[in-house]
């Protein structure tokens, strides 16, 4: 057990670009609920979590910016579509309570579908902090 813990902490300090996979410096990725869930799944189910600190390198930042913008637009459209379907269910459904529950399921499902193209957020440096 000590061997895996030591290996995990050593890898935890290594950086990996989420696009090119190289061990380079870059802007760090924010460890949000999606990344946390993926790490839990890989650690507990697949038993192959690498534990790298994720970054986006300078060369891949334009690709990241484009992908993040597309992800946000797609997520907004899918959730809006889920809300529209939920409203249609509620308005035209014979049983309103069941229609509301089904509507919530539809919204959650469309949100989960939007996560298929997930692009994480970055920790951007503050403009005044670089000189200090």
C-alpha positions, 0 to 999 in steps of 0.5 A: 500500500505504501508503494502505491501511495508514494507512486501516487504522490510522485505522479501528482506533482507531474504536469500533463497538458490535456491536449498534447499529453506532454509534461510541460508547464501551462495554465492549471485546470480547475479540479471541478466536480466533473474531473473529481468524478472521473478521478474517483471512477478511475481510482476506484473502478478502473484502478488506473488513475495517473494522478497528474496535475492537468494543465493547458500548455501555451501552444495548445491554448488557442485550441482550448479557447475554441473548444471551451467556447463551443462547449459552453454554447452546446451546453446552453443549447442542450439544457435549453432544449431540455427545459423546452421538452420539460415545459411541453411535458408539463403543459400537455401531460395529463398528470402534472406531478408525473410530468414535472418529474419527467421534465426534471429527468429530461433536463438532467439527461440533457445536462449529462449529454452536454458533459460528453464534450466537456472542456474544463475551466482554467485558473487564469493568472490575475493581471496585477499578481505577475510582477509581485 
